[in-house]
Amino acid sequence: MTAKSHAVLEIHLAVLLFGLAGLFGKLLALPPLVIVFGRTFFASITLAIIIFYSTIQLRTQSKKDLIVLILLGLILAVHWITFFHSIQISSVAVGLLSFSTFPLFVTFMEPFFLKERIRLFDISMAALIFLGLILIVPSFDFQNNVTQGVFWGTISGFTFAVLSILNRTYVNTYPPIVIVCYQNWIATIVLIPFLFTQNLTLQPTDYVLLAILGIFCTALAHVLFIKGLAYVKVQLASITACLEPVYGILFAFVLLGEVPALRTIVGGSIILGTITLATSNFGFFRNRQI
């Protein structure tokens, strides 16, 4: 198996775990901020243990790199809070499908950040993804919970696009686990003051679910995804990551009994169909450095 093929498999496994993460927005009756704190806390502990028993250096090469990694941690916190908020006010399907539009943002941001040429095919695929997103919205009344869910899910997708691009610029400089560790620790620290605004009591099952979310659906999944970026183009990884709604929606149907609305199915089918087309034709990364 080539290094690139192995990287693609790593990204697919990461996407499966990311898809499962969406269900915790419904399984945990906790505010998104608390869920994200628990997620990053357990992920941070797991990553710190792995680094401690390895020869990996945690120190950054410059203050500039440290500042950027801190910024990425802040963005990560916003990304996950908006993601779980979207799911809680709407459904797993709406949250995952609206978040999965982040290749649309990557398409137009990557040429700016990485100086890579944008193709007409890229724009066409982005337009179809946007059409699918519009179809998911039942109305443009922001009082509608599904419309709100799409809005916050799209914000989550935008922040993830920023993370994907910036992570790519550092994955060849630092081990993926170091990048993930910094991001999760920063997110954890940033969220601590906000916990004092929450008045709630966690049950034993909440701690177990948060641990599963943090260790497997965060620490392991994030390392695999960023590690794959060393050999796989950001947009190819983005396309693969858009399979996340498929896993999430299926598990939500089986475990939670959630049945997506017809508009959600139609819009989601367009989004996922576009992703399949782009993947089969390699439109997002042909003639580019992979």
C-alpha positions, 0 to 999 in steps of 0.5 A: 500500500502506498503512503497516499493510499494509507493516508486516504484510509486514515482520513476515512476512519477519521470521518467515521469517528467524526460522524459518530461525534454528532450523535453526542449532541443529542445523547448528552443533555448538556449545553454545547459549551460544556460538551465541547469542554469535556471533549477537548479535556479528555482529548487533551489528556489522551494526547498528553499521555501519548506524547509523554511516552514518546520522543515527540517534542512539544515545543514550537520552533518559534513564537509565531508558530505558538501564536498561530496554534493558539489561534487554531485552538480558539477557532476549534472551540468556536467550530465545535460549539457552533456544531453542537448548537446546530444539532441541538436546535435542529437535528443530527442530519441538519447539523451534519449536512450544513457543516459538510458544506465546508468544501465550498469555503475551501474552494475559494479560500485555498487559492488565497492562502496557498496560492493555488489555481482555482478551476471552473470545475471547482466553482461548479461543484461549490455552486451545487453544494450551495444549492443543496444547502439552500434546499435544506432551509425550510424558510428564510425565517430565522425563527425557524429552528431548522433555519437556525440549525443550518446557519450555525452548521454553516458557521461551523463549516466555515471555521473547519475550512479555516482549520483545514487550510491552516493545519495543512501549512503546519503538518509538514513542520510539526507532528500531527499529534502536536498540532492536535494537542495544542489546539485541544489544550488551548480550547480547554483552557479558553472554555474554563472561565465560561464553565462558571456561568453554567449551573448543572449537575453531570451524571456518571453516564455523562462523564462516560460519554464525554470520555468516549467523545474526547478519546475516540471521536476527537483525539484519535480522529483528529490525529488521523485526519491531520496526519492524512493531510501530509499526503492528501490534498486539503480539498480531497480530504474535504470531499472525503470528510463530507461522507461524515453526514452519511455515517452520522445520519445512519447512526442517528436513525438507528440509535435515536430514531431521527428521520430526516425531512424530505427537504433535508434528504433532497438537499443532502442528496445534492450535496453528497451527490456533488461530493461523489461526482467530484471524487470520481472525477478528481475535479478538486485536485487534478493538476495540483500538488497532492 
